[in-house]
Amino acid sequence: MKRFNKHIFICENKRPEGHPRGCCFEKGSADVREHFKIRLKELGLNAEIRANGAGCLDACEFGVAIVIYPEQIWYGAVTKNDVEEIIQSHIINDKPVERLKITHPRYNKDASQD
């Protein structure tokens, strides 16, 4: 039996102030992670869904960046206000939140890599 059905990785990388790519931490990733953890526990999902802080996911320009496995769905510009929609749509109903998906082919496992 699998330990977790899904993993949510939230980038919490910190770059030096003024870095050209920015960083997810300065965009509020710690609050996003904490809200995921709280809501998953409140909904009784924390035994099967794990929300983890992560180091750099190399999607800084799209931050706050998160990726959900096993689907390999990448989301960008995620805020605390988006957490409930991601949980209800993607986590519970297996329907990714299209408006938050990173559409760049590098972050889309189904896109062709030239």
C-alpha positions in Angstrom: 0.0 0.0 0.0 1.3 3.4 -0.9 2.1 5.8 1.9 0.7 8.8 0.1 -1.6 9.0 -3.0 -0.3 12.5 -3.9 2.5 14.8 -3.0 2.3 18.6 -3.3 5.7 20.2 -3.4 5.7 24.0 -2.7 8.9 25.8 -3.6 10.2 27.8 -0.6 13.5 28.7 -2.1 15.1 32.0 -1.1 17.3 33.9 -3.5 19.2 37.1 -2.7 17.2 40.2 -2.8 17.0 41.7 -6.3 17.9 38.4 -8.0 16.6 38.7 -11.6 14.5 35.5 -11.4 13.0 36.4 -8.0 12.1 33.6 -5.6 9.0 31.8 -4.4 9.7 32.6 -0.7 9.4 36.3 -1.2 6.1 35.7 -3.1 4.5 34.0 -0.1 5.3 30.3 -0.5 5.6 29.6 3.2 2.0 30.8 3.7 0.8 28.7 0.7 2.4 25.6 2.2 1.0 26.2 5.7 -2.5 26.7 4.3 -2.2 23.5 2.3 -1.2 21.6 5.5 -4.0 23.2 7.5 -6.7 22.5 5.0 -5.6 18.9 4.2 -5.7 18.2 8.0 -9.1 19.8 8.4 -10.5 17.8 5.5 -9.0 14.5 6.9 -6.8 14.1 3.8 -3.4 14.5 5.5 -2.9 10.7 5.8 -3.1 10.3 2.0 -2.0 13.6 0.6 1.3 15.2 1.7 2.2 18.9 1.3 5.9 19.5 1.5 8.1 22.6 1.3 10.7 22.1 -1.4 14.0 23.7 -2.3 14.2 25.4 -5.7 11.9 23.8 -8.3 13.6 25.9 -11.0 10.4 27.7 -12.0 11.2 30.9 -10.2 9.8 33.2 -12.9 6.4 31.4 -12.4 6.5 31.6 -8.5 4.9 30.7 -6.2 5.5 27.4 -8.0 4.1 24.1 -7.0 4.1 20.6 -8.5 1.7 17.8 -7.7 2.8 14.2 -8.1 2.2 11.6 -9.4 0.4 13.6 -12.1 3.4 16.0 -12.6 1.1 19.0 -12.8 2.9 22.3 -12.4 1.2 25.4 -11.1 2.5 29.0 -11.0 1.6 32.3 -9.3 -0.2 30.3 -6.6 -1.5 32.3 -3.6 -3.1 31.2 -0.4 -6.4 32.1 -2.0 -5.9 29.4 -4.6 -5.2 26.5 -2.2 -8.9 25.6 -1.7 -9.6 25.5 -5.4 -6.5 23.2 -6.0 -7.6 20.9 -3.2 -11.2 20.7 -4.2 -10.6 20.5 -8.0 -7.3 18.7 -8.4 -6.7 16.8 -5.1 -10.3 15.6 -4.5 -11.8 15.5 -8.0 -8.6 14.9 -10.1 -9.4 17.9 -12.3 -6.3 20.2 -12.6 -6.9 23.9 -12.2 -6.2 25.1 -15.8 -6.0 28.8 -15.0 -3.0 28.1 -12.7 -1.1 25.6 -14.8 2.3 26.6 -16.0 1.9 26.2 -19.8 5.5 26.5 -20.8 6.5 23.1 -22.5 9.4 22.6 -20.1 6.8 22.0 -17.3 4.4 20.0 -19.3 5.2 16.3 -19.3 3.0 15.8 -22.4 4.6 18.5 -24.5 7.2 17.5 -27.1 10.8 18.4 -26.1 12.7 19.7 -29.2 
